């Protein structure tokens, strides 16, 4: 007769082990799906399947599980410019809970510190001064990246520099210009309470690129991605105004 320890042993390769391995694989793939949405912004099933080398059916299964865990949520796709025929494809975006899984920022501490600055040192003007000083420290690396790039590649260079700071940024063509998309914001929860952080960032983008830019959407305000429109300018104008805000 086997003792209790022997009775509980599970031979290698049994259905129990295969099930456990399958569960681990599912978790790993779901993390890849969530990470892809973080890096690229709200995505359709087809886009996720293409990026990750999965079938649409597999992607839907993982999205259903992530939605049940409040990691992603479906929403209607935003369409910029002229609409095409038919209903826009549904996209899946990270929820606040999903973003929290990637964030390691001390949001409460940062918000409390900004609130204290606001109360003790001049109200909103003090917060604006802090926001500008903070982004100015980061802007040095961004400026180097932009100045090293060809004029037509400056937005892409800025996107890569932002990605190095955790913003998962991309650049894409848009009618009469480009769009700079930041698919992740490490300080989104703080910026929700203190939009001065977003405003200071937009000011710096304008100075670095040497042209007026327009913020179309922000994660802090509930959008799936921070989107900044950069109008098309001539290379000569870009070179002569780089680093200045053309007021």
N, C-alpha and C positions, 0 to 999 in steps of 0.2 A: 504494500500500500504506500502511495506517495505521501510525503509530509505536506504541510500547508504551503511551504515555500516552493516546493516542486510543482504543486497544483496550480500555482499562480504564474508560473513561467510561461512566456509566450514564445513559441519557436519562431526563428527568423523567417521573414517572408510570409507570415500569416496575414489574413485579411485585416486584422487589427493594426498591424504595422503599416500595411499599405494604406489604410484609411488615415492613419496619423500623418504619414508622409504626404498624402494628398491634401490634407488640411493645411500643412505647412506650406505646400506649393501654392494653394489658393491664397493664403495670407500674403505670400511674397508677390504674387501677381496683382492682387488688389492694391498693394503698396505701390507697385509700378504704375497702375492705372491712376491712382491719386497723385503720384509724383508727376506724371505726364500732364495732368490737368494743372498742377501747380506751375510747372515750367512753361506751359504753352497757353494757359488761360482756358476759359470755357470751351469745351470740345464736343464735337458730335461723336456718335458711335463709330462712324466710318473713319473719322480722323484718328481716333484712339486705336482702332484696329490696324490701321496702316502704320502708325508709329511703333506699335508694340509687337507687330507680327502675329496678331491674334485674329480669330474669326469674329465677325460682328456678334454672333450668338454668345461667344465666350465673354466678350466685352460687356454685353447687356447683363449677363449673369453676375459679373463682378460689380457692375454699377448698381444693380438691384441690392446686392449685399452692402455696398458702401452707403447707399441711400437709406437702408434700414438702420445702419449705424450712425446716421446723421453726419456722414462725412462729405457726401455730395448731394446736390439737389438739381433736378431738371428745371430748365427755364427756356423761354423763347429766345432765339438767337437775335442779337442786335444786328441790324443791317445799316451800314453807313453808305451814303450815296444812293444811287438809283436802285430800286428793288427789282428783282427778277420775278418771273412768273412763278406762281405756286407759293405754298406756305413755307416760311423759313424752317430749316431743320432744327430739331430740338437739341440744345446743348446741355452739358452737365458741368456745373461749377462747384467749387469747394464751398462748403458752409463755413461759418465761423469756427465750428467745432473741428472741421477738417483742417483749417488753417492752423488752429492751435496745436495740432499734432506735429506740425513742422516748425512752429515758432518756438524760440527759446528766449524771447525777450521778456524782461521783467516789466510787463505792461502796467501793473498796478503801481509799482514803485516809480516808474517814469511819469505816469499821469499825476501821481501825488506830488512829485518834485516840480512839475510844471505848474500845478495849481498853487503850490507854495510860492514859486517865483512870481506868478500872476498877482497873488495877494500881497506880497511883501515888497515888490520892486517895480511898481508902475503899471499894473494891469495888463491889458492885451499888448501894449507896446513892448513890455518886457519879454513876453512870450515870443513876439515877432523877432526881437533882437536875438533871443536864444536860438530860434529856428534858423535864422540867417547865419549865425555863427556856426551852428552845427553843420549845415550843408556846405558852408564855405570850407570847412576842414576836409570834407569828402571831395570837394570840387577839384582839388589839385590833381588827383589821379585822373579824373574825368577830362580835365583840360589837356593833360599830357597825351591821353589817348586820342583826343580829337585833333590836336595839332599834328600828330604823327600820321593821321589818315589823309587820304585824298579828299578834296572838297565834297565830292559826291558820295563819299563813304563815312561822313562824320556822324550821321545819325546811327549808323550801324556800329561805329566805334564807341559811341556813348552807350548804346545798348549793352555791348560786351563789358564795358567798365561797370555799368550798373549791376550786371549779372554777377560780377566778381564780388559785389557787396551784398548779394543775396536777394536781388530784386527780380531775377528770372526775366530779364528784359529782351525784347526783340524789336526789330524795325521792319516795317513793311511799307510798300508803296500805297499811296492813296491818291484820289483825284486832286490834282494841282499841289501835290506835296507828299509828305510821308507821315506815318503814324509811329510813334514810339510807344510800345506797349510794355508795361511792367506787370507781369502776371503774379507777382508776389510782393507783399510789402511787410517787412519785419516789424514795422511800427504802426500797422493799420489801426489797432484798437486805440492807441494813443492819439493818432491823427483824427480819429472819429470825434474825439472830445476837443482836440486842438487843431483845427484845419490850417492854422498858421504854418504847420510843418509842410503841408502840401503846397501852400502858396509860396513859401520860400524856395521849395524845390523847383517849382515852375519858373520862378524868377531866374534861378541859376541856369536852368536849361536854356532860357532865352539868351542870357549873357554868353554862355559857352558856344552856342550855335550862331550867335550874331544875328538873330532875327526874332520877331515877335512869335511866340508860340501860344497855343490855346489848349487848355486842359479840358477834355471832353468828358472824362469819367474818372472816378477814383474808387478804389476798393474801400476806402474809409467811409464813403457815402453809400455803400451797398452794391456797387457795380462789381462785375466779375474780374475786371482788370482796370488798371490805371492807364488811360489812353491820352496821349498828348499829340495834337496835330501840329506839324511843322510845315509851313508853306514852302513851296518851291522857290528858291532864290537863285540868282545867277552866281556862278562860282566867283566872279570878281567881287560882287557885293559881299559874298560870304567871307572872303579873305580880308576885305577891308574893314568889316565890322565885327569880326570874331572877337569875343571877349567883352563886347559892349552891348548894352540894351538899347536898341534904336527907338527911343521914345519919340 
